[in-house]
Amino acid sequence: MKLSNLFMAICCPRASRFWIMRLLGCILFILVFSLQVSASDDFRPALSSGAASYSNHSTVIEVRSDLTLRDAINLALLRNPELAAFAKEMRALEGVTLQAGLMRNPELSVNVENVGNIQKLRGDLNSAESVAQEVVQQISTIRMSQLIELGGKRAARVSAALLGEELAVKDYEARRVDIIARVANVFTEVLAGQERLRLAEETRRLAQNVVSTVTGRVQAGKVPPIEETRAQVGLSTTRIEYEQAHRDLIAARKRLALLWNSSDPQFDKALGNLEALIAPPNFQRLEERILDNPMALRATKSIEQRKALLEVEQTRRIPNLTLNAGVVHHAQLGGNTAVAGLMVPLPLFDRNQGNLKEAYHRIDKAVDEQVATEIRLKTELAQTYETMSAVWNEINILKNEILPGAKSAFEVTRRGYELGRFGLIELLDAQRILFQNQLLYVRALANYQRLTNDIERLIAGPIDSSMTNHETSFR
């Protein structure tokens, strides 16, 4: 509808009673058209990309019968709901950046005075016969206003919003590293559980051989029957240990599968070698890499974002301009008059002092948080490294000294018992000591692998870039 037609619809005496309906119809048409354009331009790409993201997220990964650490990590990264929530937050902040860069919408105002061409009668006090008729004319005004932001407000908002996106990326990376370390730790528990189950089965088989040996000696009359009873008790103990190891393995498998949102493990066996260890590297090298942690990078990025928010508050001290222009139509006299205006707020009382003070202190807080984050990461690294060094020494002692001696003692005692040189108590003690030290060795190996995973989580990368045996997905 042309502007002249709009004036005629409003100001024509014949159609004066329909001007409200026509005006509302025009405004409604403009609003509906604007919403359709906005929806087609802004939201359609987001919905299409979101659908693609959902399609990728719902991709089915077939779990092989044998599961590797990399397979477990890939499953967790794709299906873990915590990581998916962080990814959606990143997409949401893209909308915040988009909104921050948009210009303010213009405003349309329509004002009609003296609707209906009101007539008034006014009598002359000096003559009762003379009557004067005054016509109060109808005036219609249409104005268009536009807010003009000064001082670089929009650019400052966009810069702060982009830094907010980068913070979300760091949060996503930090959560990703945590999930990788968590999967690696639970995967290590599954490997250790498989090894404990194997040892329990081996110990149960050894106990069964001892029972057979004792039974033969009892039947031959070489030892009293009470020794057969003792051997049977030892066998029953190994069965209990086997059942416990089996239950622990089932629980570890379920915990691993839950990390990729599956309540039923579909894999048969976890593939890995607990003895594929890396000697503790130089601590100074690890401490230098601690700043690569996403949390440390996020703390640094947080300072930049706070400075950007300070810049936003500083731009708000500069007042904006509001320009308006329009046309005034005189119904009875005829003719149109152009009008224009300029509105500038006067910063006499509110100069954004409070928000500026808050922004300055937020920067100081972000600096303190950065220092605290680095101290916390370095402290955790130092504690983990010391524990790792102690466990490394424990593994070497068990592997090179204790286990060979325990195995040799058990074999000698078993052969000596068959020859009648040792009693059953010595044989059972040798068997128990061997099994306990084997369990200690497996636990030490698993503990060392977990400590390695924790250090890789802290440095957000492999503990040794030249390693070949230790499988990792931090790279």
PEFEN-V487031 format. One record per backbone hydrogen bond with DSSP energy under -1.0 kcal/mol. CO is the residue of the C=O (numbers start at 0). NH is the residue of the N-H. E is the energy in kcal/mol with one decimal. If there is no record, write none. Layout:
# PEFEN-V487031
CO/NH/E
CO/NH/E
This chain:
# PEFEN-V487031
1/5/-2.2
2/6/-2.2
3/7/-2.3
4/8/-2.7
5/9/-1.6
6/10/-3.4
7/11/-2.0
12/15/-1.0
14/17/-1.3
17/21/-2.0
18/22/-2.5
19/23/-2.6
20/24/-2.0
21/25/-2.1
22/26/-2.5
23/27/-2.6
24/28/-2.1
25/29/-2.2
26/30/-2.4
27/31/-2.6
28/32/-2.4
29/33/-2.2
30/34/-2.3
31/35/-2.2
32/36/-2.2
33/37/-2.5
34/38/-2.6
35/39/-2.3
36/40/-2.0
37/41/-2.7
38/43/-1.0
42/46/-2.5
43/47/-2.3
44/48/-2.6
45/49/-2.3
46/50/-2.3
47/51/-2.0
48/52/-2.3
49/53/-2.5
50/54/-2.3
51/55/-2.4
52/56/-2.5
53/57/-2.0
55/58/-1.2
64/267/-3.4
64/268/-1.7
66/270/-3.3
67/71/-2.1
68/72/-2.3
69/73/-2.5
70/74/-2.3
71/75/-2.2
72/76/-2.7
73/77/-1.6
74/78/-2.4
75/79/-2.3
79/83/-1.7
80/84/-2.0
81/85/-1.6
82/86/-2.0
83/87/-2.1
84/88/-1.7
85/89/-1.8
86/90/-1.7
87/91/-2.2
88/92/-2.1
91/95/-1.2
92/96/-2.1
93/97/-2.2
94/98/-2.6
95/99/-2.1
96/100/-1.2
98/101/-1.2
106/144/-3.0
108/142/-3.0
110/140/-3.4
112/138/-1.3
113/116/-1.2
117/135/-1.5
119/133/-1.8
121/131/-1.7
129/123/-1.4
131/121/-2.1
133/119/-1.8
137/330/-2.7
138/112/-3.2
139/328/-3.5
140/110/-3.1
141/326/-2.0
142/108/-2.7
143/324/-2.1
144/106/-2.7
145/322/-2.5
147/320/-2.4
151/155/-2.0
152/156/-2.4
153/157/-2.4
154/158/-2.3
155/159/-2.3
156/160/-2.5
157/161/-2.6
158/162/-1.9
159/163/-1.8
160/164/-1.9
161/165/-2.0
162/166/-2.1
163/167/-1.9
164/168/-2.1
165/169/-2.1
166/170/-2.3
167/171/-2.4
168/172/-2.6
169/173/-2.6
170/174/-2.5
171/175/-2.5
172/176/-2.6
173/177/-2.3
174/178/-2.5
175/179/-2.4
176/180/-2.4
177/181/-2.6
178/182/-2.9
179/183/-2.5
180/184/-2.3
181/185/-2.5
182/186/-2.8
183/187/-2.0
184/188/-1.8
185/189/-2.0
186/190/-2.4
187/191/-2.8
188/192/-2.6
189/193/-2.6
190/194/-2.1
191/195/-2.7
192/196/-2.4
193/197/-2.0
194/198/-2.5
195/199/-2.8
196/200/-2.3
197/201/-2.5
198/202/-3.0
199/203/-2.4
200/204/-2.0
201/205/-2.4
202/206/-2.8
203/207/-2.1
204/208/-2.1
205/209/-2.3
206/210/-2.4
207/211/-2.3
208/212/-2.6
209/213/-3.0
210/214/-2.9
211/215/-2.1
212/216/-2.0
213/217/-2.7
214/218/-2.7
215/219/-1.6
216/221/-2.6
217/220/-1.3
223/226/-1.5
224/228/-1.4
225/229/-2.1
226/230/-2.2
227/231/-2.2
228/232/-2.1
229/233/-2.2
230/234/-2.0
231/235/-2.4
232/236/-2.0
233/237/-1.8
234/238/-1.8
235/239/-2.0
236/240/-2.3
237/241/-1.9
238/242/-2.5
239/243/-2.4
240/244/-2.3
241/245/-2.3
242/246/-2.4
243/247/-2.5
244/248/-2.0
245/249/-2.0
246/250/-2.3
247/251/-2.3
248/252/-2.4
249/253/-2.1
250/254/-2.3
251/255/-2.0
252/256/-2.3
253/257/-2.2
256/259/-1.4
256/261/-1.6
257/260/-1.8
268/66/-3.0
272/275/-1.6
274/276/-1.9
281/285/-1.5
282/286/-2.6
283/287/-1.9
284/288/-1.1
288/291/-1.7
289/292/-1.6
292/296/-2.3
293/297/-2.5
294/298/-2.0
295/299/-1.7
296/300/-2.4
297/301/-2.4
298/302/-1.2
299/303/-1.4
300/304/-2.3
301/305/-2.3
302/306/-2.1
303/307/-2.1
304/308/-2.4
305/309/-1.9
306/310/-2.0
307/311/-1.9
308/312/-2.1
309/313/-2.3
310/314/-2.1
311/315/-1.1
313/316/-1.2
314/317/-1.3
320/147/-3.9
321/342/-2.2
322/145/-2.9
323/340/-3.0
324/143/-2.9
325/338/-2.4
326/141/-2.3
327/336/-2.7
328/139/-2.5
329/333/-1.3
334/329/-2.0
336/327/-3.1
338/325/-2.7
340/323/-2.1
342/321/-2.0
345/347/-2.4
351/355/-1.8
352/356/-2.2
353/357/-2.3
354/358/-2.4
355/359/-2.3
356/360/-2.0
357/361/-2.2
358/362/-1.7
359/363/-1.8
360/364/-2.4
361/365/-2.3
362/366/-2.2
363/367/-2.2
364/368/-2.5
365/369/-2.0
366/370/-2.1
367/371/-2.6
368/372/-2.4
369/373/-2.3
370/374/-2.3
371/375/-2.4
372/376/-2.5
373/377/-2.5
374/378/-2.6
375/379/-2.5
376/380/-2.3
377/381/-2.5
378/382/-2.4
379/383/-2.4
380/384/-2.6
381/385/-2.2
382/386/-2.2
383/387/-2.5
384/388/-2.4
385/389/-2.0
386/390/-2.6
387/391/-2.3
388/392/-1.9
389/393/-2.1
390/394/-2.7
391/395/-2.0
392/396/-2.2
393/397/-2.6
394/398/-2.8
395/399/-2.6
396/400/-2.2
396/401/-2.0
397/402/-2.8
400/404/-1.5
401/405/-2.8
402/406/-2.7
403/407/-2.3
404/408/-2.5
405/409/-2.2
406/410/-2.3
407/411/-2.5
408/412/-2.5
409/413/-2.9
410/414/-2.5
411/415/-2.6
412/416/-2.4
413/417/-1.9
414/418/-1.5
415/420/-3.3
416/419/-1.1
422/426/-1.5
423/427/-2.9
424/428/-2.5
425/429/-2.2
426/430/-2.3
427/431/-2.5
428/432/-2.7
429/433/-2.0
430/434/-2.2
431/435/-2.6
432/436/-2.2
433/437/-2.0
434/438/-2.2
435/439/-2.4
436/440/-2.0
437/441/-2.2
438/442/-2.8
439/443/-2.3
440/444/-2.4
441/445/-2.6
442/446/-2.7
443/447/-2.4
444/448/-2.2
445/449/-2.3
446/450/-2.3
447/451/-2.3
448/452/-2.4
449/453/-2.3
450/454/-2.2
451/455/-2.4
452/456/-1.9
453/457/-2.0
454/458/-2.3
455/460/-1.5
463/466/-1.9
